[in-house]
């Protein structure tokens, strides 16, 4: 059975100007069975949107929900906001998937590497492709990656980065292993209403808040329980924070 890794991001990948309120870049997402993603996850996400908003075409996007916009205007009502958050948390808890993420602390990244600092998105991609390959090796199966589209220029950079991984591999994985385990990487627009990408969106923000030291909320506790683990620990197998101390 093929597996899929859906990827989304939180924060800006740029290094020229670092936001002091959110000096992080998070690339993360979910790993699950392809058939499960296309059936159960799609059905459950669409059902939630239909039940809460009466509209399956809404895109679950954390930034829009936080700001009560793009179809989520009713969330300015406290009681309704509470009901939506509880329903989404329950959905995140019920569905079967693993979370993987790489967090780049941009100030420390710049301080350590200066002008040689790698693009946070591309650096994180290497890390997550490694974790995905390790998971696929454990499961003795093959998979593919679905990343959210950003812009034509950035999507072209991603295509080139993926090609580079297939030719040169990473620091810890040979190209041969990547090619054997991951068949392809594709980008999809948020507007295509793909449930797996929306679930990936829901997991990255809690991870960012956790790394910033914010008070944990229920969504972080759920995400933490879903992080990929080895020998009981998610530090490394599921969550990588760079640069390492």
NORJOUR-V987858 format. One record per pair of residues at least 24 apart in sequence whose ideal C-beta (glycine too) atoms are under 6 Angstrom apart, sorted by sequence separation. I is the first residue (numbers start at 1). J is the second residue. If there is no record, write none. Layout:
BEGIN
I | J
I | J
END
This chain:
BEGIN
5 | 29
6 | 30
102 | 127
5 | 31
102 | 128
100 | 128
3 | 33
4 | 34
100 | 131
1 | 33
2 | 34
52 | 84
155 | 187
4 | 37
125 | 161
129 | 165
149 | 187
48 | 87
122 | 161
143 | 182
144 | 183
130 | 170
133 | 173
144 | 184
145 | 185
146 | 186
147 | 187
149 | 189
142 | 183
130 | 172
146 | 188
148 | 190
48 | 91
130 | 173
126 | 170
136 | 181
133 | 181
148 | 197
41 | 95
32 | 97
30 | 97
31 | 98
30 | 99
28 | 101
26 | 101
27 | 102
26 | 103
24 | 103
25 | 104
23 | 106
23 | 107
18 | 106
18 | 107
15 | 110
25 | 120
27 | 124
15 | 117
31 | 135
99 | 203
101 | 207
13 | 120
13 | 121
103 | 211
127 | 240
99 | 223
5 | 132
99 | 226
99 | 227
100 | 228
89 | 218
93 | 222
89 | 219
92 | 222
98 | 228
59 | 190
112 | 243
109 | 243
108 | 243
3 | 141
60 | 198
100 | 238
101 | 239
102 | 240
103 | 241
104 | 242
4 | 143
62 | 201
2 | 142
3 | 143
4 | 144
5 | 145
6 | 146
7 | 147
8 | 148
61 | 201
2 | 143
62 | 205
45 | 195
42 | 195
41 | 195
41 | 196
37 | 196
30 | 199
30 | 200
29 | 200
28 | 203
28 | 204
26 | 204
28 | 207
26 | 207
26 | 208
24 | 208
6 | 196
6 | 197
8 | 200
8 | 201
6 | 200
10 | 204
10 | 205
8 | 204
10 | 208
END
